[in-house]
Amino acid sequence: MPRPRKCRKVCHMPKVCNFVPVGQDENQATVVLTVDEFEAIRLIDEQGFSQEECSSYMQVARTTAQAIYNTARAKIATALVEGMPLRIEGGDYRLCEGKEDVCHCGGCQRHKYGARFQEKGEKQMRIAVTYEDGNIFQHFGHSEQFKLYDVEDGKIVNTQVVDTNGQGHGALAGFLTGAKVDVLICGGIGGGAQNALAQAGIQLYGGVAGSCDAAVEALLANNLGYNPNVECSHHGHGEGHSCGGHSCGEDKHGCSGN
């Protein structure tokens, strides 16, 4: 008797489930992407997670996550190359419950982390700075702490230092989204992380070094020096390398009983 397939945890349903090429016959054969396959694409390609991180968030084995992802990529390629309609439906999945003790998925960071952060006022701006011993940590993807500054009427009204608890670079954008961050100040940061921040609506000031407090004060005074083209790939860097200052810079369920 075959083992029952385990439901894959999905954060939320797709915003759009049907994609049809312009001018195509509605009766043309359609490529069907399952909801769990869509989730693997969302986590890995859109959020920038590794396959290992994806497997953890979907609560499946890494090999299973890899197989789901590869199947999804093949289906999307077929739809694009052959000009076929694509529909997202079905699959073995269950929707995330949105509770802190069980939610580990990338799209529910505000549920997972919300209780860890002090409340942000409606009229406040929240600035996050990569933090290490009072200074700006120079590798965004390896940040273990952020210092958060709540600003109202141009003045800092509250600060807090929060741990990332080992979140990888792919999950840090979601971590900051869950913290309701509006602005990030950091040293070096890769292109993938920059894209994730932009999609989350978080304004980036990269390539900054020195004191965290001084950088925020400079930002509020409109004289912060930063590099709009900052990037750090970490390739070929030694352990002591610092790159911040230069160019291196609704409710649907696919499984019963849930």
Backbone torsions as a table, in degrees:
resi	resn	phi	psi	omega
1	MET	NA	124.7	-177.9
2	PRO	-67.6	149.6	177.9
3	ARG	-69.3	140.3	177.8
4	PRO	-66.2	143.0	179.5
5	ARG	-75.3	134.8	-178.6
6	LYS	-79.7	135.7	177.9
7	CYS	-63.5	135.6	177.9
8	ARG	-91.9	130.1	-178.0
9	LYS	-76.7	130.1	-178.3
10	VAL	-121.0	136.2	-176.6
11	CYS	-68.1	-51.7	-178.5
12	HIS	-157.7	163.0	179.9
13	MET	-72.1	152.9	177.2
14	PRO	-60.4	147.0	176.7
15	LYS	-70.1	-34.8	178.5
16	VAL	-128.6	131.8	-175.9
17	CYS	-111.2	-9.1	-177.9
18	ASN	-130.4	130.0	177.8
19	PHE	-128.1	119.8	-176.1
20	VAL	-124.8	125.9	177.4
21	PRO	-59.8	140.8	-180.0
22	VAL	-62.1	131.3	176.8
23	GLY	83.0	1.7	-178.5
24	GLN	-84.0	152.0	177.1
25	ASP	-67.2	129.9	-179.2
26	GLU	-63.9	-21.7	-178.6
27	ASN	-88.6	2.5	180.0
28	GLN	-65.4	149.6	177.8
29	ALA	-55.5	140.8	-175.1
30	THR	-114.8	139.0	173.3
31	VAL	-84.3	127.7	-179.4
32	VAL	-106.3	118.7	176.5
33	LEU	-102.5	123.5	-179.0
34	THR	-73.3	160.8	-177.4
35	VAL	-62.9	-38.2	178.7
36	ASP	-70.1	-31.4	174.5
37	GLU	-68.0	-40.2	175.5
38	PHE	-59.9	-41.6	-178.9
39	GLU	-63.4	-39.3	178.1
40	ALA	-63.0	-41.5	176.8
41	ILE	-63.8	-42.8	-179.0
42	ARG	-62.2	-46.1	-177.0
43	LEU	-69.0	-45.6	-174.0
44	ILE	-81.8	-50.1	-174.6
45	ASP	-85.6	-36.2	-177.0
46	GLU	-90.6	-41.3	-179.6
47	GLN	-89.9	-17.2	177.3
48	GLY	82.6	20.6	179.6
49	PHE	-76.3	155.1	171.2
50	SER	-77.0	166.6	177.7
51	GLN	-64.7	-32.4	177.9
52	GLU	-66.6	-43.6	177.1
53	GLU	-63.3	-42.0	179.1
54	CYS	-59.1	-44.5	-178.8
55	SER	-63.3	-36.8	178.9
56	SER	-65.6	-43.7	-177.2
57	TYR	-70.7	-33.8	179.4
58	MET	-88.0	-5.2	178.0
59	GLN	60.5	48.4	175.5
60	VAL	-134.6	170.1	176.5
61	ALA	-68.4	154.2	-179.4
62	ARG	-60.1	-39.8	179.2
63	THR	-64.1	-34.1	177.2
64	THR	-67.8	-44.5	178.0
65	ALA	-60.6	-41.0	178.7
66	GLN	-62.5	-42.5	179.8
67	ALA	-66.3	-41.9	177.9
68	ILE	-60.4	-46.6	-178.1
69	TYR	-63.4	-45.9	-179.2
70	ASN	-62.9	-40.7	177.8
71	THR	-63.6	-42.6	179.7
72	ALA	-62.9	-44.2	179.6
73	ARG	-61.5	-40.8	179.9
74	ALA	-64.1	-40.7	179.3
75	LYS	-65.7	-43.5	179.6
76	ILE	-64.2	-40.6	178.0
77	ALA	-61.3	-42.5	178.8
78	THR	-61.4	-44.7	180.0
79	ALA	-61.7	-41.5	-178.4
80	LEU	-71.6	-47.3	-175.9
81	VAL	-69.1	-41.6	-177.1
82	GLU	-89.4	-4.4	-179.5
83	GLY	65.0	40.1	-176.8
84	MET	-100.5	149.9	174.6
85	PRO	-62.0	150.8	179.1
86	LEU	-126.0	129.8	179.2
87	ARG	-126.6	137.4	179.4
88	ILE	-105.4	117.8	179.8
89	GLU	-166.9	159.8	172.9
90	GLY	69.9	-167.6	-179.9
91	GLY	108.6	173.5	177.9
92	ASP	-99.7	95.2	-175.4
93	TYR	-151.0	164.8	170.4
94	ARG	-140.2	145.5	-178.7
95	LEU	-77.3	145.3	177.9
96	CYS	-59.9	140.7	-179.3
97	GLU	-83.0	-9.9	176.8
98	GLY	69.8	23.3	178.8
99	LYS	-104.8	141.4	-174.0
100	GLU	-59.9	-34.5	-175.1
101	ASP	-79.1	-11.9	-179.5
102	VAL	-125.6	-11.5	-174.0
103	CYS	-90.4	118.5	177.9
104	HIS	-128.5	16.6	-174.2
105	CYS	-91.5	156.0	-172.6
106	GLY	-64.5	-31.5	-175.8
107	GLY	-85.1	-6.7	-178.0
108	CYS	-112.4	33.2	-176.6
109	GLN	-61.4	-33.0	-178.8
110	ARG	-67.0	-28.6	175.5
111	HIS	-76.6	-41.9	-176.0
112	LYS	-68.4	-40.7	-172.5
113	TYR	-107.7	-8.2	-171.4
114	GLY	-52.6	-40.7	-176.4
115	ALA	-69.6	-15.5	-176.4
116	ARG	-83.2	-17.9	-173.9
117	PHE	-106.7	144.7	174.1
118	GLN	-65.6	149.5	-176.6
119	GLU	-61.9	138.3	178.4
120	LYS	-101.3	129.2	179.5
121	GLY	-67.9	153.3	-177.3
122	GLU	-61.1	-33.3	-176.9
123	LYS	-98.8	10.5	-177.4
124	GLN	-96.8	149.9	171.4
125	MET	-104.7	135.7	179.3
126	ARG	-110.0	122.5	179.8
127	ILE	-107.3	130.6	175.8
128	ALA	-110.0	139.7	177.8
129	VAL	-129.7	130.6	174.2
130	THR	-60.4	130.5	-163.9
131	TYR	-126.9	134.4	171.4
132	GLU	-154.2	110.6	178.2
133	ASP	52.8	41.5	176.0
134	GLY	87.6	-10.9	-179.0
135	ASN	-110.9	167.0	-178.8
136	ILE	-77.1	116.5	177.7
137	PHE	-68.9	137.9	-166.0
138	GLN	-91.4	-5.7	178.1
139	HIS	-123.3	100.9	-176.2
140	PHE	-51.1	-47.3	-174.6
141	GLY	-66.1	-14.6	179.5
142	HIS	-110.3	12.7	-177.0
143	SER	-64.3	127.7	176.9
144	GLU	-99.0	-17.7	179.0
145	GLN	-144.2	151.5	169.9
146	PHE	-125.6	144.7	169.3
147	LYS	-103.3	126.5	-178.0
148	LEU	-104.4	135.4	179.1
149	TYR	-121.6	124.2	174.3
150	ASP	-97.2	126.2	-174.1
151	VAL	-119.6	134.1	176.5
152	GLU	-139.9	130.9	-177.7
153	ASP	54.3	38.4	175.9
154	GLY	77.2	7.5	-178.1
155	LYS	-124.7	144.2	176.9
156	ILE	-75.0	122.3	-178.0
157	VAL	-109.9	-12.9	-179.1
158	ASN	-164.3	146.4	174.4
159	THR	-135.9	155.1	175.0
160	GLN	-157.1	145.7	175.2
161	VAL	-106.5	127.0	-176.6
162	VAL	-124.1	145.2	177.3
163	ASP	-89.0	144.9	176.7
164	THR	-86.0	-10.6	-179.8
165	ASN	55.0	41.8	173.4
166	GLY	76.5	18.2	177.9
167	GLN	-63.0	135.0	177.4
168	GLY	-74.9	169.9	-176.6
169	HIS	-58.2	-33.0	-178.6
170	GLY	-68.1	-25.4	-176.7
171	ALA	-97.9	-10.2	-175.0
172	LEU	-66.6	-33.6	177.1
173	ALA	-63.2	-40.5	176.3
174	GLY	-66.4	-36.8	176.3
175	PHE	-59.3	-46.1	-179.6
176	LEU	-68.6	-35.8	176.0
177	THR	-62.4	-43.3	178.2
178	GLY	-62.9	-28.5	178.3
179	ALA	-83.5	0.6	-179.9
180	LYS	60.5	41.5	179.4
181	VAL	-80.3	138.4	178.4
182	ASP	-102.3	-31.3	-174.0
183	VAL	-137.1	139.4	174.9
184	LEU	-120.7	132.0	171.3
185	ILE	-113.3	128.9	-177.9
186	CYS	-152.9	-179.0	174.5
187	GLY	-92.4	-111.7	178.4
188	GLY	-80.4	146.8	-179.5
189	ILE	-155.0	135.9	-177.4
190	GLY	-76.4	164.3	-177.8
191	GLY	-63.6	-38.6	179.7
192	GLY	-63.3	-42.6	178.4
193	ALA	-66.5	-36.8	177.5
194	GLN	-62.1	-41.8	178.6
195	ASN	-63.4	-42.3	179.9
196	ALA	-63.6	-39.6	178.1
197	LEU	-65.8	-42.0	179.4
198	ALA	-62.2	-42.1	179.2
199	GLN	-65.8	-28.5	178.7
200	ALA	-84.7	-4.1	179.0
201	GLY	77.9	22.7	179.8
202	ILE	-97.3	122.2	-178.9
203	GLN	-76.6	134.7	-173.9
204	LEU	-110.4	134.1	169.6
205	TYR	-124.3	97.5	-176.2
206	GLY	-102.5	172.2	178.6
207	GLY	71.9	27.0	-178.3
208	VAL	-104.8	141.8	178.7
209	ALA	-131.5	167.2	177.4
210	GLY	100.9	-158.3	-175.9
211	SER	-67.8	135.0	176.6
212	CYS	-62.7	-48.0	-178.3
213	ASP	-60.4	-42.9	-179.2
214	ALA	-65.1	-37.2	179.9
215	ALA	-65.3	-42.0	179.2
216	VAL	-66.6	-42.3	177.4
217	GLU	-60.4	-40.5	178.6
218	ALA	-65.5	-39.5	178.1
219	LEU	-62.2	-43.4	-179.9
220	LEU	-67.5	-24.9	178.1
221	ALA	-91.4	4.5	179.1
222	ASN	62.0	31.5	176.7
223	ASN	-134.1	31.2	178.0
224	LEU	-76.0	127.2	175.1
225	GLY	-86.0	122.4	-179.1
226	TYR	-145.9	168.4	-178.7
227	ASN	-112.1	107.8	-178.6
228	PRO	-67.0	-15.5	-179.5
229	ASN	-108.2	21.6	-176.3
230	VAL	-62.5	144.2	173.7
231	GLU	-159.7	147.3	176.0
232	CYS	-142.3	113.5	-178.8
233	SER	-93.0	-13.9	-178.1
234	HIS	69.9	4.0	-178.7
235	HIS	-79.2	127.5	175.3
236	GLY	76.8	14.7	-179.4
237	HIS	-96.5	143.9	174.1
238	GLY	-79.0	172.1	-176.7
239	GLU	-61.8	-34.1	-175.9
240	GLY	-91.6	9.3	-174.0
241	HIS	-70.2	137.1	174.8
242	SER	-125.2	129.8	-171.0
243	CYS	-126.5	15.6	-176.5
244	GLY	-69.8	-28.1	-171.9
245	GLY	-96.4	7.8	179.2
246	HIS	-143.5	-170.6	-168.1
247	SER	-66.3	-13.8	177.3
248	CYS	-67.0	-26.7	176.3
249	GLY	45.0	NA	NA
250	GLU	NA	-20.2	-174.8
251	ASP	-112.4	96.2	-176.3
252	LYS	-123.9	145.0	179.9
253	HIS	-125.7	135.8	178.9
254	GLY	-95.0	-4.9	179.7
255	CYS	-125.9	136.3	179.6
256	SER	-75.1	157.8	175.1
257	GLY	83.1	10.5	179.5
258	ASN	-114.0	NA	NA
